[in-house]
Amino acid sequence: MESQATPLAGKTPAESYTEMVQIVYNAHANGSGRLFGGELMKWIDTVGAVTARRHCAREVTTAAVDTLRFEAPVPVNSTVLLKGKITFTGRTSMEVRVGAYVELLSGERCRVNEAFLVFVALDDEGIPTPVPPILPETESEKAAYEAGKQRQALRLQRRKERF
């Protein structure tokens, strides 16, 4: 007799939404007194991983950094806000969009970076395992899902071409 896997209940993007706030200190800076890009990348990977873990309730590993755009420098003593949200799910993978913003003392926020990362859920033996499907609710979440589907198709094509 064949056992059938129980389908995973879907989750909305809001259920795994993650924010992190960090003040940029001298230890985070490059020689120009601005946030070192590698430090920001570390923070982005952390926020992405927490978002993915919240979605699948499992350990995850970073599989790809699909897009990472530096849009503006971040001076020392800035407050950086990072926001992570699931945009697309595959069978065992999750795409997470992480936006990074400088938050001024007035409360105004200016986007300085945007990244799309792919995480894979792992079972207790470290083997990729299925994730809950994403259930986009708002029009912007539905558009993000469709764009994520296109990015996933491109990633698969690039892998096939060994790009």
Number of C-alpha atoms within 10 A of each C-alpha: 3 4 5 6 6 6 10 11 10 14 18 19 22 15 13 18 19 20 16 14 15 13 14 21 15 15 11 18 19 15 8 9 16 18 23 20 15 12 15 19 15 11 19 26 23 17 24 33 24 19 28 33 20 17 26 24 15 16 18 24 18 17 14 13 15 15 12 16 11 14 12 12 14 22 19 19 16 18 18 23 19 23 20 28 26 33 27 27 25 17 13 18 26 32 28 30 26 27 22 26 22 25 17 12 9 6 8 9 15 15 16 17 21 18 20 24 23 26 24 27 25 21 12 9 7 11 10 17 17 17 25 20 21 22 19 20 11 11 9 11 20 16 13 17 20 14 14 22 17 13 17 20 12 12 15 13 12 11 10 9 8 7 8
